Amino acid sequence: MSPTSPISLRPLNEGEQGRITQLYRYLELFSEGTPARNSLFVFAPGSGPIAVGSTTAAEDELLIIDPPADIRQRFIVGNRAAALYTGKAESAAIPLLSTVAGGIAHLRIGEQYRDVYSQEASAIVYLPAVGVLCGGDFGSNATVPCLADDSDGSEQLETLRLLARLVKQQRLSLYIPRTGEQSSNKVEVMERLAADVAYLHAMRRAVTPLALRREPLASVQEMLEGLLPRERTNPVSLATHRQNVSSLMKAVVPS
């Protein structure tokens, strides 16, 4: 951790691992586990008194994108900290930043803005001043996209189209998936997104006839394990894949 790090990390317990990378001033990445689970810390130092004539300094602001579930046990966070999840929220340990599905929010933290593109089940965060793009469950080299409950994949495909446009048209210094390795290579990121699109289309083609025949879920999950990309066959990705099969089956034949 750099001496100017905005992250206040409590001492790790035995066996715990985590690394902190300072990307830019007041912007740091915390990664842990295999495959890596990423949390982005966006920090804005308090400046001056709270009000004219006050002797009390303004508190620091901290936005944590995809924080770990045990955020308060692992980190020291102040009263002006909030969480933003790119996928399903996992913790209410700190206040959650609310967004409106289908909209674009321009969120100011300190001197810079963050663009938040929101869908029903996911969000994308882009930091235009530094070219950092948080793609959530999309564009990972380690796992497949996660479908929302009873989703047929349409929203996820729309999110992938949006991500592709951002990668092509905007400055990109670093792409950060929720799980997996970061990348600063536009071609590599586009290949990852294309692989996600291919996976979702293949899943929809394969699951639909099996669901209509009302094949047992466990049998379909086993039959379709071959659709999981070879480089994404770790336990985390396999669990997501099985959940995706379940979601698609429910979307085709609602219970």
PyMOL commands that set and color helices and strands:
alter all, ss='L'
color gray80, all
select helices_A, chain A and resi 71-74+154-169+186-212+217-227+230-232+235-252
alter helices_A, ss='H'
color red, helices_A
select strands_A, chain A and resi 19-24+27-32+37-44+61-65+81-84+104-109+112-118+123-127+132-136+174-177
alter strands_A, ss='S'
color yellow, strands_A
deselect
rebuild
show_as cartoon
